[in-house]
């Protein structure tokens, strides 16, 4: 069984009368010797200082280097050092904060601030225990002080690690030692394995998303493909933003938007020198349909007759395109924000709603075909092809209902060699204007030739649909692309002098 060890900065921090536990000073632990050589140690860092390069920081740093199981880890200390770093994770907790604190503080005199001390996920307020546990699971630090603020709704205002002396001087020994006893009796969680892999790939996803780019089965197959290629594929979520630099590469499997955390993840990964798909430039270029329409026009790639509309030139859609006309919000995905106007009244009504969201909207010629081609492009090469059929009794692939439900049409996945050559060539040309990442090019076949509808930076890769022809090879192909790029960066990286 693992041996426990508590670290304090000064010997007299652990006062007479405190529980009899194995306690050593930071100086003793940092010194090379018997403690450094031990392997099966569970270390709890209760030092007074936790700032960067302090004694407490070095204790956590050296514990990780020695293979000891430490709380808090250096990563946790870094997260708690800056609101900018921990704010993404606290946003995920705010719904629970509002529910519990809103219930606790109700009536005429509602405070605007509230403070909670928690030790190892335990607190004195029984009704707030679920919140304390969730905060501890997010920031595994022995002692935390969390300030909640009410600005319309309750949310976490600040979160700070406290030292042993801070809580004992405030008379919090009872809570601390009760929580410590319970914590020491639990099984210590094993850290994620990293050493057996060549690279670590983070896959950003949202398990609550209604129409994610990859379903749960597909995500599991990415993990499996990674193991076969020596890549540790780990699923991460929005709350893991501060951990991003731990990885070598980022694969975004959550619907991307500008001004959204997916875009911040992409920019952060790119600035860290990581391999990232989707990269920030691809997101910028694909997400805005106005930009994409102008890009295709400038390079003479066939597209539906298209107009960029402002409020003052709205009726140009009627004069230059005619009815029916398709109206689009510049940013949208999975057929969201796309509407069809069959007459002037419909044009004005739909446009009025869309102009509330954007100063510019897009009007496009309505081209009905029973299906759209989707050609998957990765690293400037085609690797899958699907026919997406219109949903039943509807003119789009995805039919969105007013109550939030949706219905999708049928599909047919084909080998690349079964796709008309002109469709593949047009898809490659359109995707090449965006970059060398992963794209899904949507096209319609017309008498004039293939017409590009959209280039998607975040195409669907779902189990049983896009992988129907390639099977597991589709997932292997994606992971192999990451490996190739990571290998190239490793070779190109200059050697230190």
N, C-alpha and C positions, 0 to 999 in steps of 0.2 A: 504494500500500500504506500502511496506517495507520502512523503514527509512534508509537514507544513513549516513555514518559516515566515515570521513577521519582521519587517524592516522598520526601524525608527531612526530618526536623524541623531538623536542624543539618547543616551541610556536612561536618563531621568524622565524622558517622555512617557515611558511605561512605568507608571507610578506604583508604589506599594499598595497592595489591595486589589490591583487589577488581576484578571484571570492568569493562572499559571500556564503560559504558552511559550513555545520557543521563539524568543525575541532576540535579534541581533541589531547592532548599529549599522548604519550605511557604510561607515569606515571599515568595519569588519567584513562586510559583504563584498565591498569593492576590491579588497585586497586579494591577491591571488593566493590560493591555499586550499584547504580542505573543502570549504564551501563551494569554491569555484569548480572543484572536481566532481562534486555530486551531480547526479543526473536526474533523479526522480524527485525534484523539489517543487512544491507549490508555494510560490512566494507572494506575499501580500505587502505591497509597498505603501507604508503609512508615513513616509517622510514629510517634513514640513514644506519642503520646496518641490515644485513640479515644473517650474518654467524651463525653457529650452537651455540645455547645458548645465543645469543645476545638479546638485547631488542626487536628488530624487529622480531626475531625468536619467542620469547615468546608471542608477540602480536598475531601472526598467530596461534600459538599452543593453546593459551587460547581461541581465537575466535572459533576454532573448538570445543573445550571442552564445550563452552557455547551455542553451536548450532547456532552461527552467521555465515552468509555467507561471507567468507573472500577471498580476493585476495591480494597477492598470498597465496596459501595454504602451509602448511609445506612440503607437498610432492613436490610441485613446487620448493621451496627453496632448498630442498635436491637434486633434479634433477640438478639444476643450479649450485650447489656447486662443481661439478666435471665433467670434460670432459668425464671421463669413464662412468658416469651415463647418460649424455645427448647425447652421440655420436650416440647411436642406433636410437634415434628419429631424430637427424639431418640428418642422412643418408637417411631417408625417404624423406627429403625435398630437397636433393641436385639436383635431376632432375629438379625441378622447379627453383632452384637457377641458374643452368646452362642455362636454357632456357631464363630466364629474364635478367640475367646479361650478358650472351653471346650476346644477342640482343642489350643491352644498351652499352656495351663496345666492339666495333668491329673496325677494321681498323689496321693501322700499329703500332700505339702506344697504346697497350692494357696494362692497369695497372695490377699488380700482387696482389693487395689487394684493398678492398673497405669496408667502414664502413657505417652502417645504424643505425640510432636511431629511435626507434618506441615507440609510446605511445598508449596503449590500442588497438594495432593492426593497428594503423595509422602511416603513414610516409609522409615526404614531397615529395618524388619522386612518382609521380602518377603511372608511369609504374611498380613500384615495390610494389604497394598496395596489389595485390593478395598474394605476398610473405609475406608481413608484417602480413596480416590477418592469413595466415596459421601458421606462427611462433607463433603468439599470441594464436591460438587455441591449439597449442601443449604445449606452456609454458605460462600459463595465469598469466602474471606478468605485473604490470602497465607500467613500463618503462624498455626497453631492449636496449642494445647496441650489435649489431651483426657484427662481422668481417668476411668478405668473402675473401677467398684466391683462387688464380688461380694457379693450378698445373696441367697443361694440360686442365683440366676443372675447372669451378668455383664450389666451395663448401663452406659450413659453416666452418670457422676456429675456431671461439670461440663465445660464447654467454654469456652475463653477465647482471644481474639485476642492474639497476641504481637507485639511490635514488632521491628524489625530489630535494634536494639541488644540486645534480650533474647536472641536466638538467637546472634548473633555473639559475645557475651560468654561464652556457654556452649559455644563451639567447634562450632557447628552450621553453619559456612559451607559445608562440602562438600555437605551435603544441600540447603541453600538455593539455592546457585548452580546446582547440577545441575538442580533442579526448576524454577528460574527460566528457565534456558535452554530447557528443554522447553516450558514454558508460553508463552514469547514466540514460539515457532515455530508455535504453534497458531493456528487461525483464531479470531478474537474473536467471541463470540456476539452477535448483534444483540438489542437490547432489544425487548420487545413494543411494538407500535405502539399509541399511545393518542390521539394528537392528532386523528386523523381522526373520532373518535366523539364523540357527544353525551354518552354515559354509558358507564360500565364496570360490567358485571354479572358477579359471581362465581357460578359454579354448582358447589356442593359435591357431590362424588360419590365413590364408592369402586369402582374398577375391579375389585376382587376380590369384591364382594358377590354372593351367590348369587341373590337375588331383588331387584334394585334397583328403585326406582320408575320409572326410565327407563333403557332399554338404550342401547348405544353409538350405534346409528343415530339414536335420538331425540335424544340429546345433540348430535350433529352437526347435526341439523335446527334445534335451538335456536340454535346458533352461526350457521347460515345465516340464520335469521329475524332475528337480531340485526343482522347486517350490513345487511340490507335496511331496517332501521328506525334505522340510525345508532347501534347499541348494540354495544360490544365485549364479546362474551360469552366469558368465559375459564373453562375447567374447572379447579377447584382441588380439593385433597385435604386431609385432616386436617392434614398437615404444614404447610399454608399459613396456619395460624391467625394468626400474627403479621403476615401481609400483608393481613388483612381490611380494614383501614381505607383501603387503596388504592382500594377500589371504592365505587361509589355504591349498589349494591344486592346482595343475596344471595338466591339461589334454591337451596333445599336439595333435592337429588335423591339423597339417601341416606336409608335408613330411620331415622326419628327415634325417640329414646328419652330419657326423663328420666335424668339421671346419665350421659349419653353425650356425646361431643364434639359431636354434632349440636346438642344443646340449648345447649351452651356457645357454639357459633358463632351460633346464633339470638339468644342474650342479648347477645353482644358486638356483633353487627350492630345490634340494636335500641338498645343504649346509645350507639352511635356516630351515631345518627340516620339510619341507612340504611333503605331500603325492604327488607323481608325477608319472604320466603314460604318456609317456614312461620315465622310469628312465634312468640315464646315462649309467649304465652297460648294460641294455637291448639294447640301441641304439648301443653301441660299439660292442656287440656280434652279433647282427643281421645285422647290416649295412654292415659288411665286409664278403663277401661270402667265402673268403679263410679261415677265422677263423671258419665260420659255417661248412664248409666242413670237416675241421679237427676235429671239435667237434663231429659231427655225426659219423665220422669214428671211433674215439676213444671209443665211446659208442655203437658201432656195430648197429647203426640204418641204415637200408637200404637206400641208396641214389644212384643216377646214378653214373656209373663209372666216377671218377673224378681225374684230374691231376692239380697240380699247375705248371704253366709254367713260365719260364724265357726266355729271348731271345735265350739263348744258347741251351735250350732243347725243342724248339718249336716243332720239328718233332716227339717228343715222343707221341704227340696227335695222329698223324697219325698211329704210330706203335702200340700203346697200346689201343687206342679207335677206330680208324677208322672213316670213313666218312658215313653219315654226322656227324659233331661234333659241339657242341654248345660252343661258346666262350663268356665269361662274364667278364666285368670289375668288380673288387671287390665290388664297391659301385654302386648300381643302384636300381631303383624301377619302378613298373608299366611297366615291359618289356623293360625299357630303358637300354642301354648298354649290350644287349644280342643279339648275332648274330649267324647265322648258316653258317658254311663252308662246302661246298659239295665236295671240292677237295683241292689239295695242293696249287694251286694258290689262292683260296679263303682264305685258312688258313693263308698264308703269308700276304695277303693284309689286312685282318681284324685284325690280330695280330699286324701288323705294326702300325695301328691306335690306337689300345688299349694300346700298350706299350708306346705311347706318354703320356698317362695319368697315367699309373701305372707300376712299375717295375715287378709286378706279375699279371698274369691273370689266369683265371680258364678255363679249358677245361672239358666238360662233355659229357657223352654219350647221344646221341639223342634218347629220348623215346617218340614216338608220342602216344598220347591218345586223344580221341575227347574232353575230358574235364579234368580239374584239380579239385581236391577237395580243398576247403578252409575250415578249421575247426577253428572257433574262440574260443580262450581259454582265460579265465579271472579268475585270482586267482586260477589257476590250475584246473579249471573246464570248460568243453565245454559248450558253450551257443548258438552258431549258426553254421550252416553248409550250404555251397553253392557249387554247381557245376558251374565252370566258363568254358564255351565252347570256343574253339579256334575261332578267328575272321574269317570271310568268306575268303576262299582261302588263308589262312595263317596258320603258324604253332605255332603262339603265341596267347594268349588271347587278347592282345592289339597290334594292328598293327600301327606302327608309320610311317607317311609319311615324305618325305624329306622336305615338306613345313611347317612342324610343326603340321599338322592335325593328328588325330588318329581315329582309328575305333576299337570298342570293340565287343567281341563276346557275345552270349546270356548267360543267367544264369538260374539256377534253385535253389531255396532255399528250404531246407528240414528240417523237425524236426530232432533233434539229434538222436532220437530212430530209424529213418529210415536209418541211416548211418551204413555201415558195422562195426562191433565191432572192427575188426583189424585196420581199419582206425582211429577210435577214440583213441584206445590205443597207436598207433604209434604217433599220433599228440600230445597226452598228454605227452608222454615220451620225444619227441623232445622239446616241449615248456618248460618242466620242467628243461631242461639243461640250459635254458636261465634265468629263474626267475619265479616270481609269478605275473607278470603284465598282460598286454593285448597283445595277439599275434594272428597272423593269420598263420596257418601252411598249406603250400601248398603240396599236395601229389598226386601221380599218382598210380592207381591200376595196378599191373602187375602180371603175373603168379607166380612170386616169393614172392608176397605180396606187401603191400603198400610201396612206395618209397617216401621219403621226398625230395622235391625239394628245399624248402626254409622255414625258419621261419621268419616272418615279425613282426617287433616290432610296426608297425604303420598301422595295417590292416584297410581296407576300412569298414566304417559303413555308408552306404548311404541309404537315404529314398527310399523305393520301391525295394530295392535289399536285403541287409543283414537282414533287418527288416521284410521281407515279411511274415515270419512265426510268429514271436513273436510280431510284431507290436510295440506299445509303450513300451511293456515290455522289449524290448532290451535296450532301453535308460534308463529305470528305473533300469535295472540290472547293468548297468555301474555306474550310480550315486550312487546306493546302495553300490557298492564296495568301492567307495570313502568314503561314510558315515561310513561304517564298519571300515575301516582303520583309519579314523580320530577319531572315538569313541575309538578304541583300544589305539591310541596314547594318548588320553586324560586320559584314565584310568591308563595307564602305566607311565604317567608323574609324577615324584616325587613331593610330596607336599613340599612347603618351610618350613624350620624349624622355 
